[in-house]
Amino acid sequence: MEETNPRLNRAFIKIVNNQLRQNDPPETRETLNRLKSEGISEADAKIYIAQAVCVEVWDAMKNKKEFNRDRFLRNLKNLPNEPKE
């Protein structure tokens, strides 16, 4: 994986951890469990999930749009493939 900004990386992992802790959306935990069952470490699975979060945050900021839940869930379902905008 490419090197990332450590602060941004921590921020996005924190978002993933919050989603897991709050079980909101539940698809985040389902995705974590699925990726782990496919042999991906928990740490790497969280990075994949964070990439899907990043797509939504970036789009919301860039285009002044709301979080696109449907696209986020679609991207979670397609992990570990790269999320699409």
C-alpha positions in Angstrom: 0.0 0.0 0.0 1.1 3.5 -0.6 2.4 5.7 2.2 -0.3 8.0 3.6 -0.3 11.0 5.9 -0.1 9.5 9.4 -2.6 12.0 10.8 -5.2 11.4 8.1 -4.7 7.6 8.5 -5.4 7.8 12.2 -8.4 10.0 11.6 -10.0 7.6 9.1 -9.2 4.6 11.2 -10.8 6.4 14.2 -14.0 6.8 12.0 -13.9 3.1 11.2 -13.5 2.2 14.9 -16.4 4.5 15.8 -18.6 2.9 13.2 -17.6 -0.5 14.6 -18.2 0.5 18.2 -21.6 2.1 17.4 -22.5 -0.6 14.9 -23.6 2.2 12.6 -23.8 1.2 9.8 -23.8 -2.5 10.7 -22.4 -3.2 7.2 -19.0 -1.9 8.5 -18.8 -4.8 11.0 -20.1 -7.2 8.4 -17.4 -6.1 6.0 -14.6 -6.3 8.6 -15.7 -9.9 9.4 -15.9 -10.8 5.8 -12.5 -9.5 5.0 -11.0 -11.2 8.0 -12.6 -14.5 6.8 -10.9 -14.0 3.5 -7.5 -14.0 5.2 -7.0 -10.2 5.5 -5.7 -9.0 8.8 -7.9 -6.9 11.0 -5.6 -3.9 10.6 -5.6 -4.2 6.8 -9.3 -4.7 6.7 -9.8 -1.5 8.6 -7.5 0.3 6.1 -9.7 -1.0 3.3 -12.8 0.2 5.0 -11.2 3.5 5.7 -10.6 3.9 2.0 -14.3 3.6 1.4 -14.9 6.2 4.1 -12.3 8.5 2.5 -14.2 8.4 -0.8 -17.3 9.7 0.9 -15.5 12.4 3.0 -13.6 13.6 0.0 -16.7 13.8 -2.2 -18.7 15.6 0.6 -16.0 18.2 1.0 -15.1 18.7 -2.6 -18.7 18.9 -3.9 -20.4 20.1 -0.8 -22.6 17.0 -0.8 -24.0 14.9 1.9 -22.5 11.5 2.8 -23.6 9.0 0.0 -24.7 6.0 2.1 -25.7 3.9 -0.9 -22.3 4.4 -2.6 -20.5 3.8 0.7 -22.4 0.5 1.3 -21.7 -0.5 -2.3 -18.0 0.2 -1.9 -18.0 -1.8 1.4 -19.6 -4.8 -0.4 -16.9 -4.6 -3.2 -13.9 -4.5 -0.9 -11.0 -5.4 -1.1 -11.4 -3.9 -4.6 -10.6 -0.2 -4.7 -13.6 2.0 -3.8 -15.1 3.9 -6.7 -16.3 7.5 -6.7 
